[in-house]
Amino acid sequence: MNLDAWVAAHEDELIRFRRHVHAHPDLSNTEQPTAALVAERLAEAGLHPVMLPKGNGLSCDIGSGEHMVALRADLDALPLPDVKDVPYRSTVEGVCHACGHDVHTTVVLGAGLALASLGDALPGRVRLLFQPAEEALPSGSLDVINAGRMAGVEEIFALHCDPRTLTGQVGLRTGAITAAADFVKVDLSGPGGHTARPHLTVDLVTALARVVTDVPALLARRVDVRSALSLVFGAVHSGVAPNAIPQSGTVSGSVRCLDHAAWELAPKLIEQLVHQVVAPTGAVAHVEYNRGMPPVVNHAHSAGVLSEATLETLGPEALVDTQQSMGGEDFSWYLEHSWGAMARLGVGRPGEALDLHQGSFDVDEKAIGIGVRLLVNTALIALRERAL
C-alpha cells in the first residue's frame, strides 16, 4: 500500500466524517449515535466492530497473528456552546467538540481503514478502541478495560490534538506527559446563628474561607515541590442572607499532580489537612474525594515507536519536545495494563491563539491526514518490532 496515496484518496471523506461528528456531538455516556456511525463505516469496509455493553463505544480488530497493538480514540464532547461561524457548527445547543475528540475519532477510523486495506500484509493485529466518557468521572477508559477490550493488547498508542503545536508537528516526550486529575468536595456544618453574635456559634463562612486559602497553602509544603500537587477550588456555596450565619456550606475543586507517588498520597493528606484547618473553628467537616485518573506516563519503548513513526511520516523537523501538562487524560488507565504512549498532534495555524475547552476551538483539518499516516506507521513499526 502507498500510504500517502491512500490518504490522498480518502482525505475528503475523512474531513466530511469529522465535520459530521463535529456538527452532531454527544455528551459523555450518551455517545451511542457517534459509536453507531463509526461501527457502520467499519462494517462497510468488511470489518466486524463490537459494541461496548452500553452501546456508547466500540472496538474493532484488524488482521491476525500472535502480537496485537491498540489505537485509541475518544468519542465525547463537552457541555459548551459552539461559538464558531462555520458550516459544521454544532447543531446541539450547549454541546461542542471543544477538545478535538471528533478529530481523534476520525484519525483512528482512518488509520483502521488504511490498515485493513493491507490485508494479509498486516504483520499482526491492531485493535481500534473508540471509548466513551473521557471527559467524565468515572472515565470511559475504565468501561473499555472492564469490558475486557485490553485483553491481549501488548502496546497502545493515542494522539491528542494540540492547538499550540503547528500542523505538521508532533509533540512527544518520554515519561509523564499529563498530570493526575482528581476532584474533592468539602462539606462544613454548624448550628448557624446571627452575624451579630458569631462568638455564640460557628462562623461557617469564615471556616469555609480557611479551607479555601489554608489547605492549598499547607498542601504545597507537605510534598516535594517537583510533584506540583495542586488543589484549586472552583466553587463555593453557602448562605442566603447577609445577616445570618449559615448552617452548612460546600467548597469543591480539582487536584492536579505531576507525580504518581504524590498522587497516591493526595486523598489521605488532603483530608487530614482539612480537618486540621477546620478544627479550631468548631465546624464539622466531611471530605469527599473522587479519583479521576493518574498521570499519563509514556513508556520509553512506546515513545520511541511514536518518534520513529513521526520521523518516517513527516521527517526530523516535525518532532518537537513537549512539556508535561497539568491537564488530565484517562489514557493513563490503559497504561496500567500495557506499554503505551500518547503524542500531541499539531492542529494549530500560525498566528492563532486557540486553546482546548473553548467554544471557539477548531483545528486545521490538514492534521487529519497527518494523524492517519502517523498512526498507521506507528502500528506497523510496533508490530514489526514485536515480530522480530
VODREN-207581 format. One record per residue (C-alpha): x, y, z; residue number from 0. Coordinates in steps of 0.1 Angstrom, whole numbers, plus 2048, in hexadecimal, padded with zeros to 3 digits. Layout:
BEGIN
<x:X	y:Y	z:Z	resi:NUM>
...
END
This chain:
BEGIN
<x:800	y:800	z:800	resi:0>
<x:80C	y:823	z:7F8	resi:1>
<x:800	y:834	z:818	resi:2>
<x:803	y:858	z:80A	resi:3>
<x:7EE	y:84E	z:7EC	resi:4>
<x:7D4	y:83D	z:803	resi:5>
<x:7D1	y:85C	z:819	resi:6>
<x:7CE	y:873	z:7FA	resi:7>
<x:7B2	y:85D	z:7EC	resi:8>
<x:79F	y:85D	z:80D	resi:9>
<x:7A7	y:87F	z:81C	resi:10>
<x:787	y:890	z:810	resi:11>
<x:772	y:874	z:81E	resi:12>
<x:784	y:876	z:840	resi:13>
<x:77F	y:89B	z:842	resi:14>
<x:75A	y:897	z:83A	resi:15>
<x:758	y:87D	z:856	resi:16>
<x:769	y:893	z:86F	resi:17>
<x:752	y:8B0	z:866	resi:18>
<x:733	y:89A	z:86A	resi:19>
<x:73F	y:88F	z:88D	resi:20>
<x:747	y:8B3	z:896	resi:21>
<x:725	y:8BE	z:88C	resi:22>
<x:714	y:8A2	z:89F	resi:23>
<x:727	y:8A0	z:8C1	resi:24>
<x:71D	y:888	z:8DD	resi:25>
<x:724	y:88F	z:902	resi:26>
<x:736	y:876	z:917	resi:27>
<x:724	y:855	z:91C	resi:28>
<x:70B	y:85D	z:900	resi:29>
<x:722	y:856	z:8E2	resi:30>
<x:70B	y:83B	z:8D3	resi:31>
<x:705	y:84F	z:8B2	resi:32>
<x:72A	y:855	z:8AC	resi:33>
<x:734	y:832	z:8B5	resi:34>
<x:719	y:824	z:89D	resi:35>
<x:726	y:83B	z:881	resi:36>
<x:74A	y:82E	z:886	resi:37>
<x:73E	y:80A	z:887	resi:38>
<x:72A	y:80F	z:867	resi:39>
<x:749	y:81C	z:855	resi:40>
<x:75F	y:800	z:861	resi:41>
<x:745	y:7E6	z:857	resi:42>
<x:743	y:7F5	z:834	resi:43>
<x:768	y:7ED	z:832	resi:44>
<x:762	y:7C8	z:83A	resi:45>
<x:76D	y:7CB	z:85E	resi:46>
<x:75B	y:7BE	z:87D	resi:47>
<x:758	y:7D9	z:898	resi:48>
<x:74C	y:7CE	z:8BA	resi:49>
<x:738	y:7E7	z:8CF	resi:50>
<x:73E	y:7ED	z:8F4	resi:51>
<x:722	y:7E1	z:90B	resi:52>
<x:711	y:803	z:90C	resi:53>
<x:714	y:808	z:8E6	resi:54>
<x:727	y:829	z:8EB	resi:55>
<x:749	y:81C	z:8E1	resi:56>
<x:758	y:800	z:8CC	resi:57>
<x:777	y:7ED	z:8C3	resi:58>
<x:782	y:7DD	z:8A2	resi:59>
<x:79E	y:7C5	z:89B	resi:60>
<x:7B1	y:7C6	z:87A	resi:61>
<x:7C8	y:7AA	z:86E	resi:62>
<x:7D4	y:78B	z:880	resi:63>
<x:7F3	y:77D	z:890	resi:64>
<x:804	y:779	z:8B1	resi:65>
<x:80A	y:79D	z:8BA	resi:66>
<x:7F1	y:7B9	z:8BE	resi:67>
<x:7F3	y:7DF	z:8C3	resi:68>
<x:7D7	y:7F7	z:8C8	resi:69>
<x:7CE	y:81A	z:8BC	resi:70>
<x:7B6	y:82E	z:8D2	resi:71>
<x:79D	y:84A	z:8CB	resi:72>
<x:784	y:85B	z:8E1	resi:73>
<x:761	y:864	z:8D5	resi:74>
<x:751	y:87D	z:8ED	resi:75>
<x:74D	y:8A3	z:8EB	resi:76>
<x:74A	y:8BE	z:906	resi:77>
<x:72D	y:8D1	z:914	resi:78>
<x:737	y:8F1	z:903	resi:79>
<x:726	y:907	z:8E9	resi:80>
<x:737	y:906	z:8C7	resi:81>
<x:73E	y:92B	z:8BE	resi:82>
<x:74F	y:925	z:89C	resi:83>
<x:740	y:932	z:87C	resi:84>
<x:746	y:913	z:867	resi:85>
<x:72F	y:8FC	z:852	resi:86>
<x:736	y:8DF	z:86A	resi:87>
<x:72E	y:8F3	z:889	resi:88>
<x:71D	y:8DD	z:8A4	resi:89>
<x:6F8	y:8D7	z:89F	resi:90>
<x:6F4	y:8CD	z:8C3	resi:91>
<x:6EE	y:8EB	z:8DA	resi:92>
<x:708	y:8EE	z:8F5	resi:93>
<x:71D	y:8D1	z:8E9	resi:94>
<x:73D	y:8D4	z:8D6	resi:95>
<x:75C	y:8C0	z:8CB	resi:96>
<x:773	y:8D9	z:8DC	resi:97>
<x:78F	y:8C0	z:8E4	resi:98>
<x:795	y:8B0	z:8C2	resi:99>
<x:785	y:88E	z:8C9	resi:100>
<x:774	y:890	z:8A7	resi:101>
<x:796	y:891	z:898	resi:102>
<x:7A3	y:875	z:8AE	resi:103>
<x:786	y:85F	z:8A3	resi:104>
<x:78B	y:867	z:87E	resi:105>
<x:7B0	y:861	z:87F	resi:106>
<x:7AD	y:83F	z:890	resi:107>
<x:791	y:836	z:878	resi:108>
<x:7A6	y:840	z:85A	resi:109>
<x:7C4	y:82D	z:867	resi:110>
<x:7AF	y:80E	z:86C	resi:111>
<x:7A1	y:810	z:849	resi:112>
<x:7C4	y:815	z:83A	resi:113>
<x:7D2	y:7F8	z:84E	resi:114>
<x:7B5	y:7E2	z:844	resi:115>
<x:7BE	y:7E8	z:81F	resi:116>
<x:7E0	y:7D7	z:825	resi:117>
<x:7CE	y:7B5	z:829	resi:118>
<x:7E6	y:799	z:830	resi:119>
<x:804	y:7B1	z:82E	resi:120>
<x:7FB	y:7BF	z:850	resi:121>
<x:815	y:7AF	z:867	resi:122>
<x:7FF	y:7A8	z:885	resi:123>
<x:7DF	y:7B5	z:895	resi:124>
<x:7D4	y:7D9	z:89B	resi:125>
<x:7B7	y:7E0	z:8B3	resi:126>
<x:7A4	y:800	z:8AE	resi:127>
<x:795	y:80E	z:8CF	resi:128>
<x:77A	y:829	z:8CD	resi:129>
<x:773	y:831	z:8F1	resi:130>
<x:757	y:845	z:901	resi:131>
<x:759	y:85F	z:91D	resi:132>
<x:77D	y:86B	z:91D	resi:133>
<x:76F	y:88C	z:92B	resi:134>
<x:75C	y:87C	z:948	resi:135>
<x:762	y:86A	z:969	resi:136>
<x:763	y:84D	z:96B	resi:137>
<x:775	y:84E	z:949	resi:138>
<x:76C	y:83A	z:92B	resi:139>
<x:78E	y:828	z:928	resi:140>
<x:784	y:814	z:946	resi:141>
<x:765	y:809	z:933	resi:142>
<x:77B	y:7FC	z:917	resi:143>
<x:792	y:7EB	z:930	resi:144>
<x:776	y:7DB	z:944	resi:145>
<x:767	y:7CE	z:924	resi:146>
<x:787	y:7BA	z:91D	resi:147>
<x:791	y:7CE	z:8FF	resi:148>
<x:7B5	y:7D2	z:90B	resi:149>
<x:7BA	y:7AC	z:90D	resi:150>
<x:7D7	y:7A2	z:8F6	resi:151>
<x:7E1	y:7C6	z:8EF	resi:152>
<x:807	y:7C9	z:8F2	resi:153>
<x:80B	y:7EE	z:8EA	resi:154>
<x:7F3	y:80B	z:8E6	resi:155>
<x:7F6	y:82C	z:8D5	resi:156>
<x:7E2	y:84C	z:8D2	resi:157>
<x:7E3	y:86F	z:8C4	resi:158>
<x:7D5	y:88E	z:8D5	resi:159>
<x:7CE	y:8AF	z:8C2	resi:160>
<x:7E4	y:8CC	z:8CC	resi:161>
<x:7DC	y:8EE	z:8BF	resi:162>
<x:7FC	y:8FC	z:8CD	resi:163>
<x:810	y:8E5	z:8B6	resi:164>
<x:80F	y:8ED	z:891	resi:165>
<x:800	y:8D6	z:877	resi:166>
<x:81C	y:8BF	z:86A	resi:167>
<x:82D	y:8BD	z:88C	resi:168>
<x:82A	y:8A2	z:8A7	resi:169>
<x:831	y:8A9	z:8CC	resi:170>
<x:840	y:88B	z:8DE	resi:171>
<x:852	y:883	z:8FF	resi:172>
<x:85C	y:865	z:912	resi:173>
<x:84E	y:862	z:935	resi:174>
<x:831	y:876	z:943	resi:175>
<x:81F	y:88B	z:929	resi:176>
<x:7FF	y:894	z:93C	resi:177>
<x:7F6	y:898	z:961	resi:178>
<x:7E0	y:885	z:978	resi:179>
<x:7BE	y:895	z:97B	resi:180>
<x:7A6	y:88F	z:999	resi:181>
<x:789	y:8A1	z:9A8	resi:182>
<x:782	y:8AA	z:9CC	resi:183>
<x:764	y:8B7	z:9DE	resi:184>
<x:763	y:8C4	z:A02	resi:185>
<x:743	y:8C7	z:A15	resi:186>
<x:743	y:8DC	z:A35	resi:187>
<x:726	y:8DE	z:A4E	resi:188>
<x:71F	y:8F1	z:A6E	resi:189>
<x:701	y:8FE	z:A83	resi:190>
<x:6FD	y:91F	z:A70	resi:191>
<x:6F4	y:93F	z:A80	resi:192>
<x:6F3	y:965	z:A7E	resi:193>
<x:710	y:978	z:A6E	resi:194>
<x:70F	y:990	z:A8C	resi:195>
<x:719	y:973	z:AA4	resi:196>
<x:733	y:95D	z:A92	resi:197>
<x:743	y:955	z:AB3	resi:198>
<x:724	y:942	z:ABE	resi:199>
<x:724	y:92A	z:AA0	resi:200>
<x:73B	y:91D	z:A84	resi:201>
<x:745	y:938	z:A6B	resi:202>
<x:740	y:920	z:A4E	resi:203>
<x:749	y:938	z:A31	resi:204>
<x:76A	y:940	z:A42	resi:205>
<x:770	y:91B	z:A46	resi:206>
<x:76A	y:916	z:A21	resi:207>
<x:782	y:932	z:A19	resi:208>
<x:79D	y:922	z:A2E	resi:209>
<x:798	y:902	z:A1A	resi:210>
<x:79B	y:914	z:9F9	resi:211>
<x:7BB	y:927	z:A03	resi:212>
<x:7CD	y:913	z:A1D	resi:213>
<x:7C9	y:8EF	z:A10	resi:214>
<x:7DA	y:8F6	z:9EE	resi:215>
<x:7F5	y:90A	z:9FE	resi:216>
<x:7FD	y:8EF	z:A17	resi:217>
<x:7FB	y:8D4	z:9FD	resi:218>
<x:817	y:8E4	z:9E9	resi:219>
<x:82D	y:8E0	z:A08	resi:220>
<x:826	y:8BB	z:A0D	resi:221>
<x:833	y:8AD	z:9ED	resi:222>
<x:852	y:8B1	z:9D7	resi:223>
<x:84E	y:8D1	z:9C2	resi:224>
<x:856	y:8BC	z:9A3	resi:225>
<x:836	y:8A9	z:9A8	resi:226>
<x:822	y:8C9	z:9A3	resi:227>
<x:805	y:8BC	z:9B7	resi:228>
<x:7EB	y:8D7	z:9B2	resi:229>
<x:7C8	y:8DC	z:9C1	resi:230>
<x:7B4	y:8F8	z:9B2	resi:231>
<x:790	y:8FE	z:9BC	resi:232>
<x:778	y:908	z:9A1	resi:233>
<x:756	y:909	z:9B3	resi:234>
<x:74B	y:916	z:9D5	resi:235>
<x:727	y:914	z:9E1	resi:236>
<x:719	y:920	z:A03	resi:237>
<x:6FE	y:936	z:A11	resi:238>
<x:6E2	y:94B	z:A04	resi:239>
<x:6DF	y:969	z:A1B	resi:240>
<x:6FA	y:983	z:A23	resi:241>
<x:6F1	y:984	z:A48	resi:242>
<x:6ED	y:95F	z:A4E	resi:243>
<x:70A	y:947	z:A54	resi:244>
<x:701	y:927	z:A40	resi:245>
<x:6FF	y:904	z:A4E	resi:246>
<x:711	y:8F4	z:A30	resi:247>
<x:728	y:8FC	z:A13	resi:248>
<x:73C	y:8EA	z:9F8	resi:249>
<x:75C	y:8F1	z:9E5	resi:250>
<x:767	y:8DB	z:9C8	resi:251>
<x:785	y:8DB	z:9B2	resi:252>
<x:79F	y:8C7	z:99F	resi:253>
<x:7BF	y:8B7	z:9A9	resi:254>
<x:7DB	y:8B5	z:990	resi:255>
<x:7FC	y:8A3	z:994	resi:256>
<x:81A	y:89D	z:97E	resi:257>
<x:827	y:880	z:992	resi:258>
<x:818	y:85D	z:996	resi:259>
<x:825	y:858	z:9B9	resi:260>
<x:817	y:879	z:9C6	resi:261>
<x:7F6	y:871	z:9B5	resi:262>
<x:7F4	y:851	z:9CA	resi:263>
<x:7F8	y:866	z:9E9	resi:264>
<x:7E0	y:882	z:9E0	resi:265>
<x:7BE	y:875	z:9ED	resi:266>
<x:7CB	y:86E	z:A10	resi:267>
<x:7E0	y:88D	z:A12	resi:268>
<x:7C5	y:8A5	z:A07	resi:269>
<x:7AB	y:896	z:A1E	resi:270>
<x:7C4	y:899	z:A3B	resi:271>
<x:7CB	y:8BE	z:A33	resi:272>
<x:7A6	y:8C7	z:A30	resi:273>
<x:79F	y:8B9	z:A53	resi:274>
<x:7BE	y:8CB	z:A61	resi:275>
<x:7B3	y:8EC	z:A52	resi:276>
<x:78F	y:8E9	z:A5C	resi:277>
<x:793	y:8DC	z:A7F	resi:278>
<x:79A	y:8FE	z:A90	resi:279>
<x:77A	y:90D	z:A80	resi:280>
<x:763	y:8F3	z:A90	resi:281>
<x:753	y:8E9	z:A6F	resi:282>
<x:74E	y:8C5	z:A66	resi:283>
<x:75F	y:8BB	z:A45	resi:284>
<x:758	y:89F	z:A2D	resi:285>
<x:770	y:899	z:A10	resi:286>
<x:765	y:887	z:9F0	resi:287>
<x:783	y:87F	z:9DA	resi:288>
<x:77C	y:872	z:9B7	resi:289>
<x:798	y:861	z:9A4	resi:290>
<x:79B	y:86D	z:980	resi:291>
<x:7BA	y:85E	z:96F	resi:292>
<x:7DF	y:85B	z:975	resi:293>
<x:7F9	y:86D	z:95F	resi:294>
<x:7FE	y:860	z:93C	resi:295>
<x:822	y:853	z:93D	resi:296>
<x:82F	y:84A	z:91B	resi:297>
<x:843	y:82A	z:91A	resi:298>
<x:866	y:82F	z:90C	resi:299>
<x:863	y:814	z:8F2	resi:300>
<x:840	y:820	z:8E6	resi:301>
<x:84C	y:844	z:8E5	resi:302>
<x:868	y:837	z:8CF	resi:303>
<x:850	y:827	z:8B8	resi:304>
<x:83C	y:847	z:8B4	resi:305>
<x:85C	y:85A	z:8AF	resi:306>
<x:868	y:842	z:893	resi:307>
<x:845	y:844	z:883	resi:308>
<x:846	y:86A	z:884	resi:309>
<x:868	y:86B	z:873	resi:310>
<x:85C	y:852	z:859	resi:311>
<x:83B	y:865	z:853	resi:312>
<x:846	y:889	z:855	resi:313>
<x:86C	y:88C	z:858	resi:314>
<x:882	y:897	z:874	resi:315>
<x:876	y:8BB	z:875	resi:316>
<x:853	y:8B0	z:87F	resi:317>
<x:85D	y:8A0	z:8A0	resi:318>
<x:85C	y:8BA	z:8BC	resi:319>
<x:860	y:8B9	z:8E1	resi:320>
<x:841	y:8BE	z:8F6	resi:321>
<x:83C	y:8C6	z:91A	resi:322>
<x:829	y:8B3	z:935	resi:323>
<x:806	y:8C2	z:937	resi:324>
<x:7F2	y:8C7	z:957	resi:325>
<x:7D4	y:8BA	z:944	resi:326>
<x:7C7	y:897	z:94A	resi:327>
<x:7C2	y:87B	z:930	resi:328>
<x:7B2	y:85A	z:937	resi:329>
<x:7C9	y:849	z:91E	resi:330>
<x:7DE	y:844	z:93D	resi:331>
<x:7C7	y:827	z:949	resi:332>
<x:7D1	y:813	z:92A	resi:333>
<x:7F5	y:816	z:934	resi:334>
<x:7EE	y:803	z:953	resi:335>
<x:7E9	y:7E5	z:93D	resi:336>
<x:802	y:7E8	z:921	resi:337>
<x:81F	y:7FC	z:913	resi:338>
<x:814	y:81B	z:900	resi:339>
<x:818	y:840	z:8F7	resi:340>
<x:804	y:85E	z:8ED	resi:341>
<x:811	y:87A	z:8D6	resi:342>
<x:804	y:89C	z:8D0	resi:343>
<x:7F7	y:8A1	z:8AC	resi:344>
<x:7FD	y:8C4	z:8A0	resi:345>
<x:7DC	y:8D4	z:893	resi:346>
<x:7E5	y:8F9	z:897	resi:347>
<x:7E9	y:913	z:87C	resi:348>
<x:803	y:92F	z:87E	resi:349>
<x:7F6	y:94E	z:890	resi:350>
<x:7D9	y:93C	z:8A0	resi:351>
<x:7D5	y:93C	z:8C6	resi:352>
<x:7BA	y:921	z:8CB	resi:353>
<x:7BA	y:90A	z:8E9	resi:354>
<x:7A8	y:8EA	z:8F3	resi:355>
<x:787	y:8EB	z:905	resi:356>
<x:77D	y:90C	z:8F4	resi:357>
<x:75D	y:90F	z:8E0	resi:358>
<x:772	y:91F	z:8C4	resi:359>
<x:78A	y:902	z:8C1	resi:360>
<x:790	y:8F4	z:89E	resi:361>
<x:7AB	y:8E2	z:88C	resi:362>
<x:7BF	y:8E4	z:86C	resi:363>
<x:7AF	y:8C6	z:85A	resi:364>
<x:7D0	y:8BE	z:848	resi:365>
<x:7D9	y:8AE	z:869	resi:366>
<x:7C0	y:892	z:863	resi:367>
<x:7D4	y:882	z:847	resi:368>
<x:7F4	y:887	z:85A	resi:369>
<x:7E5	y:876	z:878	resi:370>
<x:7DA	y:858	z:863	resi:371>
<x:7FC	y:854	z:854	resi:372>
<x:80D	y:857	z:876	resi:373>
<x:7F7	y:83D	z:887	resi:374>
<x:7FA	y:824	z:86A	resi:375>
<x:820	y:826	z:86B	resi:376>
<x:81F	y:824	z:891	resi:377>
<x:80B	y:804	z:890	resi:378>
<x:821	y:7F5	z:874	resi:379>
<x:841	y:7FD	z:886	resi:380>
<x:835	y:7F0	z:8A7	resi:381>
<x:829	y:7CF	z:898	resi:382>
<x:848	y:7CA	z:883	resi:383>
<x:85E	y:7CF	z:8A2	resi:384>
<x:84A	y:7B5	z:8B6	resi:385>
<x:84C	y:79C	z:89A	resi:386>
<x:872	y:79D	z:89B	resi:387>
END
